[in-house]
Amino acid sequence: MSRPAQAIVDLAAIRHNYQLAQQLAPRAQALAVVKANAYGHGSVAVAKTLEPLAPALAVACAEEALQLRQAGITKPIALLEGAFSSAEVRLASEQDFWLVVASPEQLALIAAAELAHPVTVWLKVDSGMHRLGLTGAAVRDAYQRLKSLPQVCSKVVIATHFAAADELDSVYTQHQLDNFATMTAGLNAPVSLANSAAIMAWPAAHGDYTRPGIMLYGASPFLHPHPGGAGLQPAMTLQSAVIALRTIDVGETVGYGRSWTAQRRSTIATVAIGYGDGYPRQTPNGTPVWINGQRAPLAGHVSMDMITVDVTDLDGVQLGDRVELWGAHISLNEVAQRVGTISYELVTRMPARIPRVYVNAE
Ligand SMILES: *Cc1c(COP(=O)(O)O)cnc(C)c1O
């Protein structure tokens, strides 16, 4: 018998969400962002699923890209932070990794490299995120330099990243679009600007290549429902099962620190999942879980391997009943909001301890 805590990953949902990203920005090509172990979903399985659909994949760094190559992925893989050494520039040219150039130092690494094959480069522009990228007149100079280097493939994409594309009423995205247009005026280069939020909410930012991440996994980047997110299908179901049931009297407390007190005679279900499985310890009392077709509130602190749930109002809860922590019925965003974080963090920090069980591989 195995422990019931599992993350079920629906690969058909991931294919569907990728196709939705393509449909929302029909003139652009969508790179599938599979960094950080595909936001916790398992980068090899997700890359194998999307490789037939996407022109390229995207990860943060060379280590993540190599892992995909070793698993047999052959499509180009963009390194969103670029190369950190000349060895990585050579590796990129050998392995068909696309290099983001986000600084004069990264440009110099490429200019000094002796490469058997030219490397594909994306020039990163800082239009207002103020994290990575060139800015001002340096953009034009770097673009022209890259175009002249024999180590660089002739098509150089110019990219930027938004700081607040998920804030629909913010003027900052338009400000970044204007900055980007000014810095790239007349260069006639292919461009890439849009993350998931911009794919859904900022058509002016669709450009030639989009970079959907969180939406591939079925989570909306918006806190409040947005029509663009309507067709998303949650890819991950975090689930476990009831392993104990007990009734406690009024005034009795549950769990470490005694943070929950029974206001009535209460039935408490113990579920085999905890913060050691990626269900955050700071999840507050009252956060819903899904049992037998109904919502039931978390009661007491999350332990390493277990949680406790108040099922007093539910009918017929039994040992072995399946419990969904997030998935089709309890949205990742709802849990994230309760916890005071974002969906990205909840899935990205899922530990290796939780088995990923893949369904609908094809
Ligand atoms: C992670 C990342 C993305 C994907 O962002 P989402 O909000 O998950 O869609 C896109 N572009 C860059 C540069 C990134 O680092």
The ligand as an SDF file (V2000), in Angstrom:
LIG
                    3D

 15 15  0  0  0  0  0  0  0  0999 V2000
    8.5530   32.8540  -15.7310 C   0  0  0  0  0  0  0  0  0  0  0  0
    8.5790   33.7360  -16.9100 C   0  0  0  0  0  0  0  0  0  0  0  0
    7.4850   33.8020  -17.7910 C   0  0  0  0  0  0  0  0  0  0  0  0
    6.1690   33.1120  -17.5250 C   0  0  0  0  0  0  0  0  0  0  0  0
    5.3710   33.9320  -16.7000 O   0  0  0  0  0  0  0  0  0  0  0  0
    3.8760   33.5260  -16.2760 P   0  0  0  0  0  0  0  0  0  0  0  0
    3.4060   34.6620  -15.4670 O   0  0  0  0  0  0  0  0  0  0  0  0
    4.0130   32.2790  -15.4680 O   0  0  0  0  0  0  0  0  0  0  0  0
    3.1250   33.3020  -17.5150 O   0  0  0  0  0  0  0  0  0  0  0  0
    7.6250   34.5720  -18.9220 C   0  0  0  0  0  0  0  0  0  0  0  0
    8.7590   35.2640  -19.1830 N   0  0  0  0  0  0  0  0  0  0  0  0
    9.8150   35.2450  -18.3460 C   0  0  0  0  0  0  0  0  0  0  0  0
   11.0250   36.0400  -18.6710 C   0  0  0  0  0  0  0  0  0  0  0  0
    9.7600   34.4930  -17.1820 C   0  0  0  0  0  0  0  0  0  0  0  0
   10.8130   34.4870  -16.3500 O   0  0  0  0  0  0  0  0  0  0  0  0
  1  2  1  0
  2  3  1  0
  2 14  2  0
  3  4  1  0
  3 10  2  0
  4  5  1  0
  5  6  1  0
  6  7  2  0
  6  8  1  0
  6  9  1  0
 10 11  1  0
 11 12  2  0
 12 13  1  0
 12 14  1  0
 14 15  1  0
M  END
$$$$
